[in-house]
Amino acid sequence: MERQQCDLLIRNATVWMVDSERQTHSPGAVAITGGRISAVGPEQEILNAVDARQDH
């Protein structure tokens, strides 16, 4: 699988998903590309999937 590029990666966060299961990921991560969320989920899963221009 090819890694995605993102503009900003927010990691080491607690992420509450707004889905029918109300999942929580801690630590979680959010990738943002072009002002939109492009990936969200467990931190290690997102770190394995994206390369970030900025990492916070």
All heavy atoms as atom14 arrays in JSON, in Angstrom:
{
  "sequence": "MERQQCDLLIRNATVWMVDSERQTHSPGAVAITGGRISAVGPEQEILNAVDARQDH",
  "atom14_mask": [
    [1, 1, 1, 1, 1, 1, 1, 1, 0, 0, 0, 0, 0, 0],
    [1, 1, 1, 1, 1, 1, 1, 1, 1, 0, 0, 0, 0, 0],
    [1, 1, 1, 1, 1, 1, 1, 1, 1, 1, 1, 0, 0, 0],
    [1, 1, 1, 1, 1, 1, 1, 1, 1, 0, 0, 0, 0, 0],
    [1, 1, 1, 1, 1, 1, 1, 1, 1, 0, 0, 0, 0, 0],
    [1, 1, 1, 1, 1, 1, 0, 0, 0, 0, 0, 0, 0, 0],
    [1, 1, 1, 1, 1, 1, 1, 1, 0, 0, 0, 0, 0, 0],
    [1, 1, 1, 1, 1, 1, 1, 1, 0, 0, 0, 0, 0, 0],
    [1, 1, 1, 1, 1, 1, 1, 1, 0, 0, 0, 0, 0, 0],
    [1, 1, 1, 1, 1, 1, 1, 1, 0, 0, 0, 0, 0, 0],
    [1, 1, 1, 1, 1, 1, 1, 1, 1, 1, 1, 0, 0, 0],
    [1, 1, 1, 1, 1, 1, 1, 1, 0, 0, 0, 0, 0, 0],
    [1, 1, 1, 1, 1, 0, 0, 0, 0, 0, 0, 0, 0, 0],
    [1, 1, 1, 1, 1, 1, 1, 0, 0, 0, 0, 0, 0, 0],
    [1, 1, 1, 1, 1, 1, 1, 0, 0, 0, 0, 0, 0, 0],
    [1, 1, 1, 1, 1, 1, 1, 1, 1, 1, 1, 1, 1, 1],
    [1, 1, 1, 1, 1, 1, 1, 1, 0, 0, 0, 0, 0, 0],
    [1, 1, 1, 1, 1, 1, 1, 0, 0, 0, 0, 0, 0, 0],
    [1, 1, 1, 1, 1, 1, 1, 1, 0, 0, 0, 0, 0, 0],
    [1, 1, 1, 1, 1, 1, 0, 0, 0, 0, 0, 0, 0, 0],
    [1, 1, 1, 1, 1, 1, 1, 1, 1, 0, 0, 0, 0, 0],
    [1, 1, 1, 1, 1, 1, 1, 1, 1, 1, 1, 0, 0, 0],
    [1, 1, 1, 1, 1, 1, 1, 1, 1, 0, 0, 0, 0, 0],
    [1, 1, 1, 1, 1, 1, 1, 0, 0, 0, 0, 0, 0, 0],
    [1, 1, 1, 1, 1, 1, 1, 1, 1, 1, 0, 0, 0, 0],
    [1, 1, 1, 1, 1, 1, 0, 0, 0, 0, 0, 0, 0, 0],
    [1, 1, 1, 1, 1, 1, 1, 0, 0, 0, 0, 0, 0, 0],
    [1, 1, 1, 1, 0, 0, 0, 0, 0, 0, 0, 0, 0, 0],
    [1, 1, 1, 1, 1, 0, 0, 0, 0, 0, 0, 0, 0, 0],
    [1, 1, 1, 1, 1, 1, 1, 0, 0, 0, 0, 0, 0, 0],
    [1, 1, 1, 1, 1, 0, 0, 0, 0, 0, 0, 0, 0, 0],
    [1, 1, 1, 1, 1, 1, 1, 1, 0, 0, 0, 0, 0, 0],
    [1, 1, 1, 1, 1, 1, 1, 0, 0, 0, 0, 0, 0, 0],
    [1, 1, 1, 1, 0, 0, 0, 0, 0, 0, 0, 0, 0, 0],
    [1, 1, 1, 1, 0, 0, 0, 0, 0, 0, 0, 0, 0, 0],
    [1, 1, 1, 1, 1, 1, 1, 1, 1, 1, 1, 0, 0, 0],
    [1, 1, 1, 1, 1, 1, 1, 1, 0, 0, 0, 0, 0, 0],
    [1, 1, 1, 1, 1, 1, 0, 0, 0, 0, 0, 0, 0, 0],
    [1, 1, 1, 1, 1, 0, 0, 0, 0, 0, 0, 0, 0, 0],
    [1, 1, 1, 1, 1, 1, 1, 0, 0, 0, 0, 0, 0, 0],
    [1, 1, 1, 1, 0, 0, 0, 0, 0, 0, 0, 0, 0, 0],
    [1, 1, 1, 1, 1, 1, 1, 0, 0, 0, 0, 0, 0, 0],
    [1, 1, 1, 1, 1, 1, 1, 1, 1, 0, 0, 0, 0, 0],
    [1, 1, 1, 1, 1, 1, 1, 1, 1, 0, 0, 0, 0, 0],
    [1, 1, 1, 1, 1, 1, 1, 1, 1, 0, 0, 0, 0, 0],
    [1, 1, 1, 1, 1, 1, 1, 1, 0, 0, 0, 0, 0, 0],
    [1, 1, 1, 1, 1, 1, 1, 1, 0, 0, 0, 0, 0, 0],
    [1, 1, 1, 1, 1, 1, 1, 1, 0, 0, 0, 0, 0, 0],
    [1, 1, 1, 1, 1, 0, 0, 0, 0, 0, 0, 0, 0, 0],
    [1, 1, 1, 1, 1, 1, 1, 0, 0, 0, 0, 0, 0, 0],
    [1, 1, 1, 1, 1, 1, 1, 1, 0, 0, 0, 0, 0, 0],
    [1, 1, 1, 1, 1, 0, 0, 0, 0, 0, 0, 0, 0, 0],
    [1, 1, 1, 1, 1, 1, 1, 1, 1, 1, 1, 0, 0, 0],
    [1, 1, 1, 1, 1, 1, 1, 1, 1, 0, 0, 0, 0, 0],
    [1, 1, 1, 1, 1, 1, 1, 1, 0, 0, 0, 0, 0, 0],
    [1, 1, 1, 1, 1, 1, 1, 1, 1, 1, 0, 0, 0, 0]
  ],
  "atom14_positions": [
    [[0.84, -1.19, 0.0], [0.0, 0.0, 0.0], [0.89, 1.25, 0.0], [1.82, 1.35, 0.77], [-0.91, -0.02, 1.23], [-1.78, 1.2, 1.34], [-2.84, 1.15, 2.8], [-4.4, 1.12, 1.98], [0.0, 0.0, 0.0], [0.0, 0.0, 0.0], [0.0, 0.0, 0.0], [0.0, 0.0, 0.0], [0.0, 0.0, 0.0], [0.0, 0.0, 0.0]],
    [[0.57, 2.2, -0.88], [1.33, 3.43, -0.98], [0.91, 4.41, 0.11], [-0.28, 4.54, 0.41], [1.1, 4.06, -2.35], [1.99, 5.23, -2.62], [1.85, 5.73, -4.05], [1.6, 4.91, -4.94], [1.96, 6.94, -4.23], [0.0, 0.0, 0.0], [0.0, 0.0, 0.0], [0.0, 0.0, 0.0], [0.0, 0.0, 0.0], [0.0, 0.0, 0.0]],
    [[1.9, 5.08, 0.71], [1.61, 6.04, 1.77], [1.04, 7.33, 1.17], [1.49, 7.78, 0.13], [2.87, 6.33, 2.56], [3.34, 5.11, 3.34], [4.71, 5.3, 3.92], [4.78, 6.4, 4.85], [4.61, 6.3, 6.17], [4.33, 5.14, 6.7], [4.72, 7.35, 6.94], [0.0, 0.0, 0.0], [0.0, 0.0, 0.0], [0.0, 0.0, 0.0]],
    [[0.06, 7.92, 1.86], [-0.54, 9.19, 1.45], [0.32, 10.34, 1.96], [0.96, 10.22, 3.0], [-1.91, 9.38, 2.09], [-2.99, 8.49, 1.68], [-4.28, 8.86, 2.41], [-4.28, 9.45, 3.48], [-5.4, 8.49, 1.83], [0.0, 0.0, 0.0], [0.0, 0.0, 0.0], [0.0, 0.0, 0.0], [0.0, 0.0, 0.0], [0.0, 0.0, 0.0]],
    [[0.29, 11.45, 1.26], [0.88, 12.69, 1.75], [-0.22, 13.48, 2.43], [-1.37, 13.49, 1.96], [1.45, 13.51, 0.59], [2.65, 12.9, -0.04], [3.91, 13.13, 0.77], [3.9, 13.27, 1.99], [5.02, 13.13, 0.11], [0.0, 0.0, 0.0], [0.0, 0.0, 0.0], [0.0, 0.0, 0.0], [0.0, 0.0, 0.0], [0.0, 0.0, 0.0]],
    [[0.11, 14.12, 3.53], [-0.86, 15.02, 4.18], [-0.13, 16.29, 4.58], [1.09, 16.32, 4.68], [-1.55, 14.36, 5.37], [-0.54, 14.13, 6.83], [0.0, 0.0, 0.0], [0.0, 0.0, 0.0], [0.0, 0.0, 0.0], [0.0, 0.0, 0.0], [0.0, 0.0, 0.0], [0.0, 0.0, 0.0], [0.0, 0.0, 0.0], [0.0, 0.0, 0.0]],
    [[-0.91, 17.35, 4.78], [-0.33, 18.64, 5.15], [0.0, 18.71, 6.64], [1.01, 19.28, 7.03], [-1.3, 19.77, 4.8], [-1.56, 19.84, 3.3], [-0.61, 19.6, 2.52], [-2.71, 20.1, 2.91], [0.0, 0.0, 0.0], [0.0, 0.0, 0.0], [0.0, 0.0, 0.0], [0.0, 0.0, 0.0], [0.0, 0.0, 0.0], [0.0, 0.0, 0.0]],
    [[-0.85, 18.13, 7.46], [-0.71, 18.21, 8.91], [-1.12, 16.89, 9.54], [-2.15, 16.32, 9.16], [-1.6, 19.34, 9.45], [-1.69, 19.51, 10.96], [-0.33, 19.9, 11.56], [-2.73, 20.56, 11.31], [0.0, 0.0, 0.0], [0.0, 0.0, 0.0], [0.0, 0.0, 0.0], [0.0, 0.0, 0.0], [0.0, 0.0, 0.0], [0.0, 0.0, 0.0]],
    [[-0.33, 16.43, 10.48], [-0.67, 15.21, 11.22], [-0.73, 15.56, 12.7], [0.26, 16.04, 13.28], [0.38, 14.12, 10.99], [0.16, 12.83, 11.75], [-1.15, 12.17, 11.35], [1.33, 11.89, 11.55], [0.0, 0.0, 0.0], [0.0, 0.0, 0.0], [0.0, 0.0, 0.0], [0.0, 0.0, 0.0], [0.0, 0.0, 0.0], [0.0, 0.0, 0.0]],
    [[-1.87, 15.37, 13.29], [-2.06, 15.59, 14.72], [-2.03, 14.21, 15.36], [-2.84, 13.34, 15.01], [-3.38, 16.3, 15.02], [-3.41, 17.65, 14.31], [-3.58, 16.46, 16.53], [-4.75, 18.31, 14.3], [0.0, 0.0, 0.0], [0.0, 0.0, 0.0], [0.0, 0.0, 0.0], [0.0, 0.0, 0.0], [0.0, 0.0, 0.0], [0.0, 0.0, 0.0]],
    [[-1.1, 13.98, 16.29], [-0.94, 12.66, 16.88], [-0.93, 12.75, 18.39], [-0.94, 13.83, 18.95], [0.32, 11.99, 16.35], [1.54, 12.88, 16.48], [2.71, 12.31, 15.76], [3.47, 11.49, 16.68], [4.55, 10.81, 16.38], [4.98, 10.8, 15.16], [5.18, 10.12, 17.28], [0.0, 0.0, 0.0], [0.0, 0.0, 0.0], [0.0, 0.0, 0.0]],
    [[-0.91, 11.59, 19.03], [-0.95, 11.5, 20.49], [-2.18, 12.2, 21.04], [-2.12, 12.94, 22.01], [0.33, 12.04, 21.12], [0.47, 11.6, 22.56], [-0.02, 10.55, 22.95], [1.12, 12.4, 23.36], [0.0, 0.0, 0.0], [0.0, 0.0, 0.0], [0.0, 0.0, 0.0], [0.0, 0.0, 0.0], [0.0, 0.0, 0.0], [0.0, 0.0, 0.0]],
    [[-3.31, 11.98, 20.37], [-4.56, 12.63, 20.74], [-5.58, 11.57, 21.16], [-5.42, 10.39, 20.87], [-5.11, 13.39, 19.53], [0.0, 0.0, 0.0], [0.0, 0.0, 0.0], [0.0, 0.0, 0.0], [0.0, 0.0, 0.0], [0.0, 0.0, 0.0], [0.0, 0.0, 0.0], [0.0, 0.0, 0.0], [0.0, 0.0, 0.0], [0.0, 0.0, 0.0]],
    [[-6.61, 12.02, 21.83], [-7.76, 11.17, 22.08], [-8.8, 11.55, 21.04], [-9.19, 12.7, 20.95], [-8.32, 11.37, 23.5], [-7.3, 11.05, 24.44], [-9.54, 10.49, 23.74], [0.0, 0.0, 0.0], [0.0, 0.0, 0.0], [0.0, 0.0, 0.0], [0.0, 0.0, 0.0], [0.0, 0.0, 0.0], [0.0, 0.0, 0.0], [0.0, 0.0, 0.0]],
    [[-9.18, 10.57, 20.22], [-10.1, 10.82, 19.1], [-11.4, 10.07, 19.37], [-11.39, 8.87, 19.58], [-9.48, 10.34, 17.77], [-10.44, 10.55, 16.63], [-8.15, 11.05, 17.51], [0.0, 0.0, 0.0], [0.0, 0.0, 0.0], [0.0, 0.0, 0.0], [0.0, 0.0, 0.0], [0.0, 0.0, 0.0], [0.0, 0.0, 0.0], [0.0, 0.0, 0.0]],
    [[-12.51, 10.82, 19.37], [-13.83, 10.22, 19.51], [-14.47, 10.21, 18.13], [-14.62, 11.24, 17.5], [-14.71, 11.03, 20.45], [-14.33, 10.92, 21.88], [-14.66, 9.93, 22.75], [-13.53, 11.85, 22.62], [-14.12, 10.17, 23.98], [-13.41, 11.35, 23.93], [-12.88, 13.04, 22.3], [-12.68, 12.01, 24.91], [-12.17, 13.68, 23.27], [-12.08, 13.16, 24.56]],
    [[-14.83, 9.03, 17.67], [-15.44, 8.89, 16.36], [-16.95, 9.14, 16.48], [-17.57, 8.73, 17.46], [-15.2, 7.49, 15.81], [-13.73, 7.08, 15.77], [-12.77, 8.0, 14.59], [-13.33, 7.23, 13.09], [0.0, 0.0, 0.0], [0.0, 0.0, 0.0], [0.0, 0.0, 0.0], [0.0, 0.0, 0.0], [0.0, 0.0, 0.0], [0.0, 0.0, 0.0]],
    [[-17.5, 9.79, 15.49], [-18.93, 10.04, 15.47], [-19.54, 9.04, 14.48], [-19.89, 9.37, 13.36], [-19.24, 11.49, 15.06], [-20.72, 11.76, 15.11], [-18.49, 12.47, 15.95], [0.0, 0.0, 0.0], [0.0, 0.0, 0.0], [0.0, 0.0, 0.0], [0.0, 0.0, 0.0], [0.0, 0.0, 0.0], [0.0, 0.0, 0.0], [0.0, 0.0, 0.0]],
    [[-19.58, 7.8, 14.94], [-20.17, 6.74, 14.13], [-21.11, 5.94, 15.01], [-21.28, 6.24, 16.2], [-19.09, 5.86, 13.5], [-18.19, 5.18, 14.53], [-18.47, 5.24, 15.73], [-17.18, 4.58, 14.11], [0.0, 0.0, 0.0], [0.0, 0.0, 0.0], [0.0, 0.0, 0.0], [0.0, 0.0, 0.0], [0.0, 0.0, 0.0], [0.0, 0.0, 0.0]],
    [[-21.74, 4.95, 14.46], [-22.73, 4.18, 15.22], [-22.11, 3.45, 16.4], [-22.79, 3.16, 17.39], [-23.45, 3.19, 14.32], [-22.53, 2.27, 13.76], [0.0, 0.0, 0.0], [0.0, 0.0, 0.0], [0.0, 0.0, 0.0], [0.0, 0.0, 0.0], [0.0, 0.0, 0.0], [0.0, 0.0, 0.0], [0.0, 0.0, 0.0], [0.0, 0.0, 0.0]],
    [[-20.8, 3.16, 16.33], [-20.12, 2.44, 17.41], [-19.51, 3.36, 18.47], [-19.08, 2.9, 19.52], [-19.04, 1.53, 16.82], [-19.61, 0.47, 15.91], [-18.52, -0.31, 15.21], [-17.38, -0.33, 15.7], [-18.82, -0.91, 14.17], [0.0, 0.0, 0.0], [0.0, 0.0, 0.0], [0.0, 0.0, 0.0], [0.0, 0.0, 0.0], [0.0, 0.0, 0.0]],
    [[-19.42, 4.66, 18.18], [-18.83, 5.64, 19.12], [-17.44, 5.21, 19.58], [-17.12, 5.21, 20.76], [-19.73, 5.88, 20.31], [-21.11, 6.36, 19.98], [-21.06, 7.79, 19.56], [-22.44, 8.28, 19.43], [-22.77, 9.25, 18.62], [-21.87, 9.83, 17.9], [-24.01, 9.63, 18.54], [0.0, 0.0, 0.0], [0.0, 0.0, 0.0], [0.0, 0.0, 0.0]],
    [[-16.6, 4.81, 18.62], [-15.25, 4.36, 18.93], [-14.4, 5.48, 19.5], [-14.58, 6.64, 19.16], [-14.56, 3.85, 17.66], [-15.22, 2.67, 17.03], [-14.52, 2.29, 15.75], [-13.3, 2.23, 15.71], [-15.28, 2.05, 14.7], [0.0, 0.0, 0.0], [0.0, 0.0, 0.0], [0.0, 0.0, 0.0], [0.0, 0.0, 0.0], [0.0, 0.0, 0.0]],
    [[-13.45, 5.11, 20.35], [-12.47, 6.04, 20.89], [-11.09, 5.49, 20.6], [-10.85, 4.3, 20.79], [-12.64, 6.2, 22.41], [-13.97, 6.64, 22.68], [-11.68, 7.21, 22.98], [0.0, 0.0, 0.0], [0.0, 0.0, 0.0], [0.0, 0.0, 0.0], [0.0, 0.0, 0.0], [0.0, 0.0, 0.0], [0.0, 0.0, 0.0], [0.0, 0.0, 0.0]],
    [[-10.19, 6.34, 20.13], [-8.81, 5.94, 19.87], [-7.88, 6.8, 20.73], [-7.87, 8.02, 20.61], [-8.45, 6.12, 18.39], [-9.34, 5.35, 17.48], [-9.35, 3.98, 17.42], [-10.27, 5.75, 16.6], [-10.23, 3.57, 16.54], [-10.81, 4.65, 16.02], [0.0, 0.0, 0.0], [0.0, 0.0, 0.0], [0.0, 0.0, 0.0], [0.0, 0.0, 0.0]],
    [[-7.13, 6.15, 21.6], [-6.19, 6.86, 22.45], [-4.98, 5.96, 22.68], [-5.12, 4.94, 23.35], [-6.83, 7.23, 23.78], [-5.94, 8.0, 24.55], [0.0, 0.0, 0.0], [0.0, 0.0, 0.0], [0.0, 0.0, 0.0], [0.0, 0.0, 0.0], [0.0, 0.0, 0.0], [0.0, 0.0, 0.0], [0.0, 0.0, 0.0], [0.0, 0.0, 0.0]],
    [[-3.85, 6.22, 22.08], [-3.61, 7.43, 21.29], [-4.19, 7.3, 19.89], [-4.19, 6.23, 19.3], [-2.09, 7.52, 21.24], [-1.62, 6.12, 21.34], [-2.64, 5.41, 22.22], [0.0, 0.0, 0.0], [0.0, 0.0, 0.0], [0.0, 0.0, 0.0], [0.0, 0.0, 0.0], [0.0, 0.0, 0.0], [0.0, 0.0, 0.0], [0.0, 0.0, 0.0]],
    [[-4.65, 8.44, 19.4], [-5.2, 8.5, 18.06], [-4.48, 9.56, 17.25], [-3.64, 10.3, 17.78], [0.0, 0.0, 0.0], [0.0, 0.0, 0.0], [0.0, 0.0, 0.0], [0.0, 0.0, 0.0], [0.0, 0.0, 0.0], [0.0, 0.0, 0.0], [0.0, 0.0, 0.0], [0.0, 0.0, 0.0], [0.0, 0.0, 0.0], [0.0, 0.0, 0.0]],
    [[-4.8, 9.62, 15.97], [-4.19, 10.6, 15.09], [-5.2, 11.05, 14.04], [-6.11, 10.31, 13.68], [-2.96, 10.02, 14.41], [0.0, 0.0, 0.0], [0.0, 0.0, 0.0], [0.0, 0.0, 0.0], [0.0, 0.0, 0.0], [0.0, 0.0, 0.0], [0.0, 0.0, 0.0], [0.0, 0.0, 0.0], [0.0, 0.0, 0.0], [0.0, 0.0, 0.0]],
    [[-4.99, 12.29, 13.56], [-5.83, 12.87, 12.52], [-4.9, 13.46, 11.46], [-4.03, 14.27, 11.79], [-6.75, 13.98, 13.09], [-7.6, 14.59, 11.99], [-7.61, 13.45, 14.22], [0.0, 0.0, 0.0], [0.0, 0.0, 0.0], [0.0, 0.0, 0.0], [0.0, 0.0, 0.0], [0.0, 0.0, 0.0], [0.0, 0.0, 0.0], [0.0, 0.0, 0.0]],
    [[-5.08, 13.07, 10.21], [-4.32, 13.63, 9.1], [-5.21, 14.62, 8.36], [-6.39, 14.35, 8.12], [-3.88, 12.52, 8.15], [0.0, 0.0, 0.0], [0.0, 0.0, 0.0], [0.0, 0.0, 0.0], [0.0, 0.0, 0.0], [0.0, 0.0, 0.0], [0.0, 0.0, 0.0], [0.0, 0.0, 0.0], [0.0, 0.0, 0.0], [0.0, 0.0, 0.0]],
    [[-4.63, 15.77, 8.02], [-5.38, 16.83, 7.33], [-4.66, 17.15, 6.02], [-3.45, 17.38, 6.02], [-5.51, 18.08, 8.21], [-6.26, 17.7, 9.5], [-6.21, 19.2, 7.46], [-6.31, 18.77, 10.54], [0.0, 0.0, 0.0], [0.0, 0.0, 0.0], [0.0, 0.0, 0.0], [0.0, 0.0, 0.0], [0.0, 0.0, 0.0], [0.0, 0.0, 0.0]],
    [[-5.43, 17.17, 4.94], [-4.9, 17.47, 3.62], [-5.82, 18.5, 2.97], [-7.02, 18.27, 2.87], [-4.85, 16.19, 2.75], [-4.12, 15.19, 3.45], [-4.21, 16.47, 1.4], [0.0, 0.0, 0.0], [0.0, 0.0, 0.0], [0.0, 0.0, 0.0], [0.0, 0.0, 0.0], [0.0, 0.0, 0.0], [0.0, 0.0, 0.0], [0.0, 0.0, 0.0]],
    [[-5.25, 19.62, 2.56], [-6.05, 20.65, 1.89], [-7.19, 21.18, 2.74], [-8.25, 21.48, 2.21], [0.0, 0.0, 0.0], [0.0, 0.0, 0.0], [0.0, 0.0, 0.0], [0.0, 0.0, 0.0], [0.0, 0.0, 0.0], [0.0, 0.0, 0.0], [0.0, 0.0, 0.0], [0.0, 0.0, 0.0], [0.0, 0.0, 0.0], [0.0, 0.0, 0.0]],
    [[-7.01, 21.25, 4.05], [-8.03, 21.77, 4.94], [-9.13, 20.79, 5.3], [-10.11, 21.16, 5.94], [0.0, 0.0, 0.0], [0.0, 0.0, 0.0], [0.0, 0.0, 0.0], [0.0, 0.0, 0.0], [0.0, 0.0, 0.0], [0.0, 0.0, 0.0], [0.0, 0.0, 0.0], [0.0, 0.0, 0.0], [0.0, 0.0, 0.0], [0.0, 0.0, 0.0]],
    [[-8.97, 19.53, 4.89], [-9.99, 18.5, 5.18], [-9.34, 17.3, 5.86], [-8.19, 16.98, 5.6], [-10.66, 18.02, 3.9], [-11.48, 19.09, 3.24], [-12.17, 18.52, 2.02], [-13.01, 19.52, 1.42], [-14.32, 19.58, 1.58], [-14.95, 18.68, 2.3], [-15.02, 20.52, 1.01], [0.0, 0.0, 0.0], [0.0, 0.0, 0.0], [0.0, 0.0, 0.0]],
    [[-10.1, 16.64, 6.69], [-9.61, 15.41, 7.33], [-9.48, 14.35, 6.25], [-10.44, 14.05, 5.54], [-10.57, 14.95, 8.44], [-10.59, 15.99, 9.57], [-10.16, 13.58, 8.97], [-11.64, 15.73, 10.63], [0.0, 0.0, 0.0], [0.0, 0.0, 0.0], [0.0, 0.0, 0.0], [0.0, 0.0, 0.0], [0.0, 0.0, 0.0], [0.0, 0.0, 0.0]],
    [[-8.28, 13.78, 6.13], [-8.05, 12.75, 5.11], [-7.87, 11.36, 5.72], [-7.99, 10.36, 5.01], [-6.83, 13.11, 4.25], [-5.7, 13.33, 5.05], [0.0, 0.0, 0.0], [0.0, 0.0, 0.0], [0.0, 0.0, 0.0], [0.0, 0.0, 0.0], [0.0, 0.0, 0.0], [0.0, 0.0, 0.0], [0.0, 0.0, 0.0], [0.0, 0.0, 0.0]],
    [[-7.58, 11.29, 7.02], [-7.46, 10.0, 7.71], [-7.61, 10.24, 9.2], [-7.17, 11.27, 9.72], [-6.13, 9.34, 7.41], [0.0, 0.0, 0.0], [0.0, 0.0, 0.0], [0.0, 0.0, 0.0], [0.0, 0.0, 0.0], [0.0, 0.0, 0.0], [0.0, 0.0, 0.0], [0.0, 0.0, 0.0], [0.0, 0.0, 0.0], [0.0, 0.0, 0.0]],
    [[-8.22, 9.29, 9.87], [-8.39, 9.38, 11.32], [-8.48, 7.97, 11.86], [-9.02, 7.07, 11.22], [-9.64, 10.22, 11.69], [-10.91, 9.59, 11.19], [-9.72, 10.45, 13.18], [0.0, 0.0, 0.0], [0.0, 0.0, 0.0], [0.0, 0.0, 0.0], [0.0, 0.0, 0.0], [0.0, 0.0, 0.0], [0.0, 0.0, 0.0], [0.0, 0.0, 0.0]],
    [[-7.89, 7.77, 13.05], [-7.96, 6.44, 13.66], [-6.87, 6.23, 14.68], [-6.27, 7.19, 15.18], [0.0, 0.0, 0.0], [0.0, 0.0, 0.0], [0.0, 0.0, 0.0], [0.0, 0.0, 0.0], [0.0, 0.0, 0.0], [0.0, 0.0, 0.0], [0.0, 0.0, 0.0], [0.0, 0.0, 0.0], [0.0, 0.0, 0.0], [0.0, 0.0, 0.0]],
    [[-6.57, 4.97, 14.99], [-5.51, 4.67, 15.94], [-4.18, 5.25, 15.44], [-3.87, 5.18, 14.25], [-5.46, 3.14, 15.96], [-6.78, 2.7, 15.44], [-7.22, 3.76, 14.48], [0.0, 0.0, 0.0], [0.0, 0.0, 0.0], [0.0, 0.0, 0.0], [0.0, 0.0, 0.0], [0.0, 0.0, 0.0], [0.0, 0.0, 0.0], [0.0, 0.0, 0.0]],
    [[-3.4, 5.82, 16.36], [-2.17, 6.52, 15.98], [-1.24, 5.67, 15.12], [-0.78, 6.12, 14.06], [-1.44, 7.01, 17.22], [-0.19, 7.8, 16.89], [0.49, 8.33, 18.12], [0.12, 9.43, 18.56], [1.38, 7.66, 18.62], [0.0, 0.0, 0.0], [0.0, 0.0, 0.0], [0.0, 0.0, 0.0], [0.0, 0.0, 0.0], [0.0, 0.0, 0.0]],
    [[-0.93, 4.46, 15.53], [0.03, 3.65, 14.78], [-0.47, 3.33, 13.37], [0.3, 3.35, 12.42], [0.37, 2.37, 15.53], [1.61, 1.69, 15.01], [2.84, 2.58, 15.04], [3.19, 3.12, 16.09], [3.49, 2.75, 13.91], [0.0, 0.0, 0.0], [0.0, 0.0, 0.0], [0.0, 0.0, 0.0], [0.0, 0.0, 0.0], [0.0, 0.0, 0.0]],
    [[-1.75, 3.1, 13.24], [-2.34, 2.83, 11.92], [-2.17, 4.03, 10.99], [-1.79, 3.88, 9.83], [-3.82, 2.49, 12.09], [-4.55, 2.17, 10.82], [-6.0, 1.85, 11.1], [-6.27, 0.96, 11.93], [-6.87, 2.5, 10.48], [0.0, 0.0, 0.0], [0.0, 0.0, 0.0], [0.0, 0.0, 0.0], [0.0, 0.0, 0.0], [0.0, 0.0, 0.0]],
    [[-2.42, 5.22, 11.51], [-2.3, 6.44, 10.69], [-0.83, 6.73, 10.4], [-0.47, 7.09, 9.28], [-2.99, 7.63, 11.39], [-4.47, 7.33, 11.64], [-2.82, 8.91, 10.57], [-5.27, 6.96, 10.42], [0.0, 0.0, 0.0], [0.0, 0.0, 0.0], [0.0, 0.0, 0.0], [0.0, 0.0, 0.0], [0.0, 0.0, 0.0], [0.0, 0.0, 0.0]],
    [[0.05, 6.56, 11.39], [1.48, 6.79, 11.17], [2.03, 5.87, 10.08], [2.93, 6.27, 9.33], [2.27, 6.57, 12.47], [2.07, 7.61, 13.56], [2.82, 7.19, 14.83], [2.51, 8.99, 13.11], [0.0, 0.0, 0.0], [0.0, 0.0, 0.0], [0.0, 0.0, 0.0], [0.0, 0.0, 0.0], [0.0, 0.0, 0.0], [0.0, 0.0, 0.0]],
    [[1.51, 4.67, 9.99], [1.94, 3.72, 8.96], [1.39, 4.07, 7.59], [1.91, 3.57, 6.58], [1.52, 2.3, 9.32], [2.27, 1.76, 10.51], [3.37, 2.2, 10.83], [1.68, 0.8, 11.19], [0.0, 0.0, 0.0], [0.0, 0.0, 0.0], [0.0, 0.0, 0.0], [0.0, 0.0, 0.0], [0.0, 0.0, 0.0], [0.0, 0.0, 0.0]],
    [[0.36, 4.91, 7.52], [-0.32, 5.18, 6.26], [0.01, 6.54, 5.63], [-0.25, 6.74, 4.44], [-1.84, 5.09, 6.47], [0.0, 0.0, 0.0], [0.0, 0.0, 0.0], [0.0, 0.0, 0.0], [0.0, 0.0, 0.0], [0.0, 0.0, 0.0], [0.0, 0.0, 0.0], [0.0, 0.0, 0.0], [0.0, 0.0, 0.0], [0.0, 0.0, 0.0]],
    [[0.54, 7.49, 6.41], [0.74, 8.84, 5.89], [2.15, 9.37, 6.14], [2.83, 8.96, 7.07], [-0.28, 9.86, 6.48], [-1.7, 9.45, 6.2], [-0.06, 10.07, 7.95], [0.0, 0.0, 0.0], [0.0, 0.0, 0.0], [0.0, 0.0, 0.0], [0.0, 0.0, 0.0], [0.0, 0.0, 0.0], [0.0, 0.0, 0.0], [0.0, 0.0, 0.0]],
    [[2.56, 10.28, 5.26], [3.75, 11.1, 5.45], [3.26, 12.53, 5.57], [2.48, 13.0, 4.73], [4.71, 10.99, 4.25], [5.41, 9.65, 4.2], [5.83, 9.17, 5.26], [5.53, 9.09, 3.09], [0.0, 0.0, 0.0], [0.0, 0.0, 0.0], [0.0, 0.0, 0.0], [0.0, 0.0, 0.0], [0.0, 0.0, 0.0], [0.0, 0.0, 0.0]],
    [[3.71, 13.23, 6.59], [3.19, 14.57, 6.88], [4.22, 15.65, 6.6], [5.39, 15.49, 6.9], [2.73, 14.65, 8.32], [0.0, 0.0, 0.0], [0.0, 0.0, 0.0], [0.0, 0.0, 0.0], [0.0, 0.0, 0.0], [0.0, 0.0, 0.0], [0.0, 0.0, 0.0], [0.0, 0.0, 0.0], [0.0, 0.0, 0.0], [0.0, 0.0, 0.0]],
    [[3.74, 16.78, 6.08], [4.6, 17.96, 5.95], [4.84, 18.59, 7.31], [5.92, 19.09, 7.57], [3.94, 18.97, 5.02], [3.79, 18.49, 3.61], [3.02, 19.52, 2.79], [2.29, 18.89, 1.73], [2.7, 18.85, 0.47], [3.81, 19.42, 0.13], [1.96, 18.24, -0.43], [0.0, 0.0, 0.0], [0.0, 0.0, 0.0], [0.0, 0.0, 0.0]],
    [[3.82, 18.57, 8.17], [3.92, 19.06, 9.54], [3.39, 17.97, 10.46], [2.41, 17.31, 10.15], [3.08, 20.32, 9.76], [3.58, 21.53, 9.07], [2.74, 22.75, 9.44], [2.11, 22.8, 10.47], [2.73, 23.73, 8.56], [0.0, 0.0, 0.0], [0.0, 0.0, 0.0], [0.0, 0.0, 0.0], [0.0, 0.0, 0.0], [0.0, 0.0, 0.0]],
    [[4.05, 17.82, 11.61], [3.69, 16.78, 12.57], [3.57, 17.43, 13.94], [4.52, 18.04, 14.41], [4.77, 15.71, 12.55], [4.45, 14.5, 13.36], [3.47, 14.53, 14.13], [5.19, 13.52, 13.25], [0.0, 0.0, 0.0], [0.0, 0.0, 0.0], [0.0, 0.0, 0.0], [0.0, 0.0, 0.0], [0.0, 0.0, 0.0], [0.0, 0.0, 0.0]],
    [[2.38, 17.32, 14.54], [2.16, 17.91, 15.88], [1.6, 16.88, 16.81], [0.89, 16.04, 16.51], [1.19, 19.08, 15.8], [1.75, 20.26, 15.07], [2.62, 21.14, 15.64], [1.59, 20.67, 13.8], [2.94, 22.06, 14.75], [2.33, 21.79, 13.63], [0.0, 0.0, 0.0], [0.0, 0.0, 0.0], [0.0, 0.0, 0.0], [0.0, 0.0, 0.0]]
  ]
}
